[in-house]
Amino acid sequence: MRMFREFARDRRVLLSLIANDLRARYLTNYLGVLWVFIQPVATTVILWFVFQFGFKAAAQNDFPFVLWLVCGLVPWFFIVEALNSGCSSVKENSFLVKKIVFRVSLLPLVKLGSALMVHIFFVCILILLFLVYGYTPTIYWFQVIYYIVCLFALLLAIAWITSSVVIFFPDLSQLVSMAVQFGFWLTPVFWDINAMQSRAVKYLQFNPFSYVVEGFRDSLIRGVWFWDRLEQTIVFWIVLTVLILVGLRTFKKLRPHFADIL
């Protein structure tokens, strides 16, 4: 709780660092902020074309396939960006680590905050797509906020672990990239978990990333509250709580040695 109070006290510094990170990543390029969505949009179009016209993917319960697909891709783009940037957040800012007055625990928050800004932009685009297709907003749509909070907390806990361990074990960044590739296929981004008959489905449902991806579809498509999936919700929060405790403990334990290694 003390760490979270410190985050609240340093919120102005945090917001300033997030703004600087966004400017450094995008505004220095010729296309500037367009790079925020060029790659995600290109990926979405390719996957939609392959599965819509190549594999002849049918509408999901009479729902347009492209909307069903984008509902899974929007949170997944956030997951990929946050996992990769969160892992390198401390290492990339070694000059700040060596400053005694700087709170190093803010660095993972900076990267995740920057990724969150982009994610919110894509959520707005997603909602706009639903409106263009003629779907009217419902009260379930507000539940997306809950799943964004869940996902941000989960990614922050993971970032605290990876950003501190990677300093002592550089190969971890490659392992994280590999895990992201496996995670794409193990998370129901473009396949329907409810249509599978395998026993493995029972375990895939408890994947914390699956909980969020399916939560987006529950909110925008199916109209299902998160408490209606009580078992998955309980498991998610147990996993999240454990990861937060482990993440905070790991970061606090390794923090005094960062400057020596960097």
Salt bridges, closest charged atoms under 4 A:
GLU6 OE1 - ARG103 NH1 3.03
ASP10 OD2 - ARG103 NE 2.68
ASP21 OD2 - ARG25 NH1 3.40
ASP21 OD1 - LYS111 NZ 2.91
GLU81 OE2 - ARG25 NH2 2.45
GLU92 OE1 - LYS111 NZ 3.28
GLU214 OE2 - ARG217 NH1 3.26
GLU214 OE1 - ARG222 NH2 3.04
ASP218 OD1 - ARG222 NH1 2.80
ASP218 OD2 - ARG229 NE 2.48
